[in-house]
Amino acid sequence: MPFAENFRDLDTYKFARQLQREVFKLTQKFPIEEKYSLTDQVRRSSRSTGAQIAEAWGKRRYERHFISKLTDADAEQLETQHWIESAADCRYIQSETVHDLISRYEHLGSMINAMINKSADFCTGDD
């Protein structure tokens, strides 16, 4: 029995998209001189997390490929945590916001790792 009809049904994907939207909104307040550096980096990594989850869904016929893409998604959420902390170092984000976002990205990482640990339940083919 599949967990979802498509990747858009996955709670992990939905949560990644929610966080991505919040990062975008937050970065709209960053200084203009950060547009092509910090702003761009944190937006890219936050968007890539969900994209990697979607790609993993497309590769679920081969369990190792599925796991590989989810590992990429986990790496992207960790990168996003780095950029959030970098923005905090520059005092672009308040500490309460940083703590909240990091906590939720850590939860997203746990969700991604749960999918990795249960990869056989998601995959449809032979590896």
C-alpha positions as CSV (number, residue, x, y, z in Angstrom):
1,M,0.0,0.0,0.0
2,P,1.6,3.3,-1.1
3,F,2.0,6.2,1.4
4,A,1.0,8.7,-1.3
5,E,-0.3,9.0,-4.8
6,N,2.4,11.4,-5.8
7,F,5.2,13.4,-4.1
8,R,2.8,16.3,-3.4
9,D,0.9,14.1,-1.0
10,L,4.0,13.5,1.1
11,D,4.0,15.3,4.5
12,T,7.8,15.7,4.2
13,Y,7.4,17.5,0.8
14,K,4.6,19.7,2.1
15,F,6.6,20.7,5.2
16,A,9.7,21.5,3.0
17,R,7.5,23.7,0.8
18,Q,6.1,25.5,3.9
19,L,9.6,26.2,5.2
20,Q,10.7,27.4,1.7
21,R,7.9,29.9,1.7
22,E,8.9,31.2,5.1
23,V,12.5,31.5,4.1
24,F,11.5,33.5,1.0
25,K,9.4,35.9,3.0
26,L,12.1,36.3,5.6
27,T,14.8,37.0,3.0
28,Q,12.7,39.8,1.4
29,K,13.9,41.9,4.4
30,F,17.6,41.2,3.8
31,P,19.7,44.2,2.6
32,I,19.9,44.7,-1.2
33,E,23.6,44.1,-1.1
34,E,22.9,40.5,-0.1
35,K,20.7,39.8,-3.1
36,Y,23.3,37.8,-5.1
37,S,25.0,36.2,-2.1
38,L,23.3,35.3,1.1
39,T,19.7,35.9,-0.1
40,D,20.3,33.8,-3.2
41,Q,22.1,31.0,-1.3
42,V,19.5,30.5,1.4
43,R,16.6,30.6,-1.1
44,R,18.3,28.1,-3.4
45,S,19.0,25.6,-0.7
46,S,15.5,25.9,0.8
47,R,13.9,25.4,-2.6
48,S,16.2,22.5,-3.5
49,T,15.2,20.5,-0.4
50,G,11.6,20.0,-1.7
51,A,12.9,19.5,-5.3
52,Q,15.2,16.7,-4.1
53,I,12.2,15.0,-2.3
54,A,10.2,15.3,-5.5
55,E,13.1,13.8,-7.5
56,A,13.4,11.0,-5.0
57,W,9.8,10.1,-5.6
58,G,10.5,9.9,-9.3
59,K,13.4,7.5,-8.7
60,R,11.6,5.2,-6.2
61,R,11.8,2.3,-8.7
62,Y,15.4,1.9,-7.6
63,E,15.8,2.0,-3.9
64,R,19.4,3.2,-3.9
65,H,18.5,6.1,-6.2
66,F,15.6,7.0,-4.0
67,I,17.9,7.0,-0.9
68,S,20.5,9.0,-2.8
69,K,18.1,11.8,-3.7
70,L,16.7,11.9,-0.1
71,T,20.3,12.2,1.2
72,D,20.7,15.2,-1.2
73,A,17.5,16.6,0.3
74,D,18.9,16.2,3.8
75,A,22.1,17.9,2.8
76,E,20.1,20.8,1.3
77,Q,18.2,21.3,4.5
78,L,21.4,21.3,6.5
79,E,22.8,23.9,4.1
80,T,19.7,26.0,4.7
81,Q,20.4,25.8,8.4
82,H,23.9,27.1,7.8
83,W,22.7,30.0,5.8
84,I,20.0,30.9,8.4
85,E,22.8,30.9,11.0
86,S,24.9,33.0,8.7
87,A,22.1,35.5,8.4
88,A,21.8,35.6,12.2
89,D,25.5,36.3,12.4
90,C,24.9,39.4,10.3
91,R,21.9,40.3,12.5
92,Y,19.4,40.0,9.6
93,I,17.3,37.6,11.6
94,Q,16.3,37.7,15.3
95,S,17.4,34.9,17.5
96,E,13.9,33.7,18.3
97,T,13.2,33.3,14.5
98,V,16.6,31.5,14.0
99,H,15.8,29.1,16.9
100,D,12.4,28.4,15.5
101,L,13.5,27.8,11.9
102,I,16.5,25.7,12.9
103,S,14.3,23.5,15.1
104,R,11.8,23.0,12.2
105,Y,14.6,22.3,9.7
106,E,15.9,19.7,12.2
107,H,12.5,18.2,12.3
108,L,12.4,18.2,8.5
109,G,15.7,16.3,8.5
110,S,14.2,13.7,10.9
111,M,11.3,13.3,8.5
112,I,13.6,12.8,5.5
113,N,15.7,10.3,7.5
114,A,12.5,8.4,8.4
115,M,11.8,8.1,4.7
116,I,15.3,6.8,4.1
117,N,15.0,4.3,6.9
118,K,11.7,3.1,5.5
119,S,12.8,3.3,1.8
120,A,11.6,-0.2,1.0
121,D,8.1,0.9,1.9
122,F,8.2,3.7,-0.7
123,C,10.0,1.9,-3.5
124,T,8.3,0.0,-6.3
125,G,10.9,-1.9,-8.1
126,D,14.0,-4.0,-7.8
127,D,17.4,-2.5,-7.1
